[in-house]
Amino acid sequence: MAVTIRIPTTLRPLTAGAGEVEVDGATVGEALASLEASHPGFGSRILDESGALRRFVNVFVSDEDVRFLQGLDTPIPDGGTVAIVPAVAGG
């Protein structure tokens, strides 16, 4: 299944500046693995050593945070969009 992944500005150097990338995947985990295969470097920035989402990275499918769905097993509808949003902190 083809899905679109929205890439945050801070990670666009890995996609030659592209703000969106088309990948295959039925779940968030599959889509992220496909993203890593086509644009190496995403895996270590998005996933921790155990393969879970890093706590400062939010991932959304259809505007829903996957942490409140099924995590990396969250299904993505065909033609759906996944948004990677790094957490922002400051004071």
Backbone as CSV, one residue per row, in Angstrom:
resi,resn,N_x,N_y,N_z,CA_x,CA_y,CA_z,C_x,C_y,C_z
1,MET,0.829,-1.178,0.000,0.000,0.000,0.000,0.876,1.244,0.000
2,ALA,0.551,2.180,-0.826,1.296,3.437,-0.877,0.750,4.411,0.164
3,VAL,1.662,4.987,0.911,1.309,6.003,1.903,2.287,7.169,1.769
4,THR,1.878,8.313,2.273,2.725,9.504,2.260,3.229,9.751,3.667
5,ILE,4.514,10.004,3.792,5.084,10.375,5.088,5.508,11.835,4.992
6,ARG,4.992,12.645,5.913,5.390,14.049,5.991,6.660,14.141,6.830
7,ILE,7.659,14.785,6.263,8.974,14.864,6.876,9.155,16.242,7.522
8,PRO,9.533,16.286,8.807,9.770,17.587,9.431,11.025,18.251,8.858
9,THR,11.073,19.551,8.953,12.186,20.324,8.392,13.538,19.819,8.871
10,THR,13.640,19.467,10.139,14.928,19.040,10.693,15.447,17.732,10.095
11,LEU,14.557,16.923,9.506,14.975,15.644,8.924,15.011,15.672,7.394
12,ARG,14.677,16.793,6.801,14.646,16.873,5.336,15.996,16.706,4.659
13,PRO,17.118,16.963,5.322,18.397,16.659,4.652,18.509,15.176,4.264
14,LEU,17.805,14.301,4.978,17.840,12.867,4.653,17.033,12.536,3.404
15,THR,16.148,13.452,2.990,15.306,13.232,1.810,15.621,14.217,0.697
16,ALA,16.824,14.772,0.719,17.244,15.775,-0.271,16.289,16.965,-0.295
17,GLY,15.752,17.291,0.878,14.895,18.463,1.000,13.409,18.220,0.818
18,ALA,13.022,17.002,0.475,11.601,16.713,0.237,10.811,16.773,1.538
19,GLY,9.658,17.434,1.496,8.783,17.541,2.658,7.836,16.371,2.802
20,GLU,7.657,15.616,1.717,6.819,14.414,1.740,7.497,13.327,0.926
21,VAL,7.345,12.092,1.376,7.937,10.943,0.704,6.872,9.863,0.590
22,GLU,6.772,9.236,-0.565,5.853,8.115,-0.778,6.592,6.815,-0.463
23,VAL,5.977,5.985,0.374,6.553,4.684,0.723,5.438,3.642,0.724
24,ASP,5.819,2.388,0.855,4.853,1.307,0.994,4.798,0.872,2.441
25,GLY,3.631,0.475,2.889,3.482,-0.041,4.238,2.033,-0.064,4.662
26,ALA,1.638,-1.146,5.301,0.268,-1.275,5.801,0.142,-0.782,7.234
27,THR,1.292,-0.714,7.936,1.301,-0.233,9.315,2.361,0.863,9.442
28,VAL,2.330,1.581,10.547,3.326,2.617,10.786,4.727,2.009,10.789
29,GLY,4.898,0.879,11.457,6.207,0.229,11.500,6.720,-0.145,10.122
30,GLU,5.849,-0.680,9.277,6.247,-1.046,7.917,6.601,0.187,7.099
31,ALA,5.815,1.246,7.256,6.080,2.480,6.516,7.409,3.098,6.947
32,LEU,7.695,3.088,8.253,8.961,3.633,8.734,10.142,2.781,8.269
33,ALA,9.954,1.467,8.211,11.014,0.582,7.702,11.265,0.859,6.216
34,SER,10.209,1.094,5.465,10.346,1.428,4.052,11.035,2.775,3.878
35,LEU,10.709,3.734,4.755,11.363,5.040,4.725,12.857,4.892,4.994
36,GLU,13.216,4.091,5.976,14.629,3.853,6.301,15.342,3.185,5.127
37,ALA,14.676,2.250,4.451,15.295,1.548,3.324,15.573,2.500,2.156
38,SER,14.667,3.424,1.916,14.843,4.325,0.780,15.632,5.584,1.132
39,HIS,15.656,5.940,2.416,16.365,7.134,2.878,17.070,6.801,4.200
40,PRO,18.211,6.140,4.131,18.905,5.709,5.351,19.166,6.865,6.319
41,GLY,19.005,6.552,7.604,19.266,7.520,8.651,18.047,7.843,9.495
42,PHE,16.857,7.519,8.979,15.637,7.810,9.731,15.483,6.906,10.942
43,GLY,15.821,5.642,10.795,15.613,4.679,11.870,16.214,5.125,13.191
44,SER,17.460,5.534,13.178,18.132,5.908,14.422,17.610,7.223,14.997
45,ARG,16.987,8.027,14.181,16.454,9.300,14.669,15.028,9.174,15.189
46,ILE,14.318,8.159,14.715,12.910,8.000,15.092,12.717,6.908,16.135
47,LEU,13.505,5.845,16.035,13.351,4.692,16.927,14.518,4.597,17.892
48,ASP,14.245,4.110,19.116,15.316,3.921,20.087,15.982,2.559,19.867
49,GLU,16.898,2.205,20.751,17.659,0.962,20.603,16.787,-0.285,20.660
50,SER,15.628,-0.188,21.321,14.735,-1.347,21.416,13.744,-1.413,20.264
51,GLY,13.780,-0.426,19.358,12.872,-0.414,18.217,11.569,0.312,18.474
52,ALA,11.434,0.955,19.637,10.226,1.731,19.963,10.424,3.180,19.529
53,LEU,9.318,3.894,19.377,9.418,5.310,19.050,10.166,6.055,20.144
54,ARG,11.063,6.924,19.746,11.750,7.767,20.723,10.715,8.659,21.393
55,ARG,10.929,8.971,22.660,9.913,9.707,23.423,9.734,11.135,22.934
56,PHE,10.723,11.686,22.244,10.600,13.057,21.770,10.136,13.143,20.311
57,VAL,9.723,12.016,19.740,9.207,11.996,18.378,7.750,11.545,18.426
58,ASN,6.885,12.345,17.825,5.469,11.992,17.740,5.160,11.594,16.308
59,VAL,4.338,10.574,16.151,3.941,10.104,14.831,2.418,10.059,14.803
60,PHE,1.869,10.635,13.740,0.417,10.725,13.608,-0.043,10.040,12.330
61,VAL,-1.169,9.351,12.424,-1.861,8.794,11.268,-3.240,9.436,11.264
62,SER,-3.552,10.127,10.195,-4.844,10.816,10.090,-5.106,11.686,11.323
63,ASP,-4.105,12.454,11.724,-4.190,13.388,12.852,-4.368,12.725,14.217
64,GLU,-4.135,11.423,14.314,-4.226,10.705,15.585,-2.828,10.234,15.989
65,ASP,-2.433,10.519,17.212,-1.134,10.101,17.734,-1.116,8.580,17.863
66,VAL,-0.149,7.928,17.220,-0.109,6.463,17.227,0.127,5.890,18.616
67,ARG,0.666,6.692,19.541,0.856,6.207,20.910,-0.479,5.901,21.578
68,PHE,-1.537,6.558,21.127,-2.869,6.336,21.682,-3.686,5.380,20.816
69,LEU,-3.056,4.851,19.786,-3.688,3.847,18.927,-2.975,2.522,19.178
70,GLN,-2.318,1.991,18.168,-1.622,0.709,18.308,-0.116,0.845,18.131
71,GLY,0.406,2.044,18.357,1.843,2.251,18.225,2.315,1.958,16.813
72,LEU,3.438,1.281,16.705,3.994,0.957,15.397,3.123,-0.025,14.623
73,ASP,2.201,-0.694,15.296,1.283,-1.624,14.635,0.016,-0.927,14.129
74,THR,-0.066,0.385,14.279,-1.235,1.131,13.817,-1.371,0.978,12.310
75,PRO,-2.541,0.520,11.839,-2.738,0.400,10.392,-2.857,1.776,9.734
76,ILE,-2.407,1.839,8.498,-2.516,3.056,7.706,-3.432,2.744,6.526
77,PRO,-4.481,3.544,6.330,-5.339,3.282,5.177,-4.578,3.528,3.871
78,ASP,-4.916,2.789,2.826,-4.269,2.972,1.530,-4.403,4.429,1.116
79,GLY,-3.289,5.035,0.755,-3.289,6.439,0.387,-3.248,7.371,1.589
80,GLY,-3.106,6.816,2.786,-3.090,7.604,4.009,-1.806,8.393,4.187
81,THR,-1.804,9.219,5.208,-0.660,10.072,5.502,-0.157,9.828,6.913
82,VAL,1.152,9.732,7.043,1.825,9.618,8.336,2.634,10.896,8.513
83,ALA,2.488,11.547,9.648,3.251,12.755,9.931,4.223,12.492,11.070
84,ILE,5.488,12.814,10.849,6.508,12.719,11.888,6.669,14.127,12.456
85,VAL,6.474,14.246,13.776,6.534,15.567,14.407,7.455,15.483,15.625
86,PRO,8.648,16.078,15.527,9.523,16.086,16.704,8.933,16.991,17.775
87,ALA,9.071,16.578,19.025,8.581,17.391,20.126,9.414,18.664,20.225
88,VAL,8.766,19.740,20.613,9.437,21.025,20.762,9.363,21.422,22.228
89,ALA,10.508,21.802,22.777,10.541,22.216,24.185,11.291,23.531,24.288
90,GLY,11.059,24.196,25.319,11.771,25.453,25.520,11.090,26.267,26.591
91,GLY,11.587,27.421,26.776,10.986,28.226,27.822,10.997,29.675,27.488
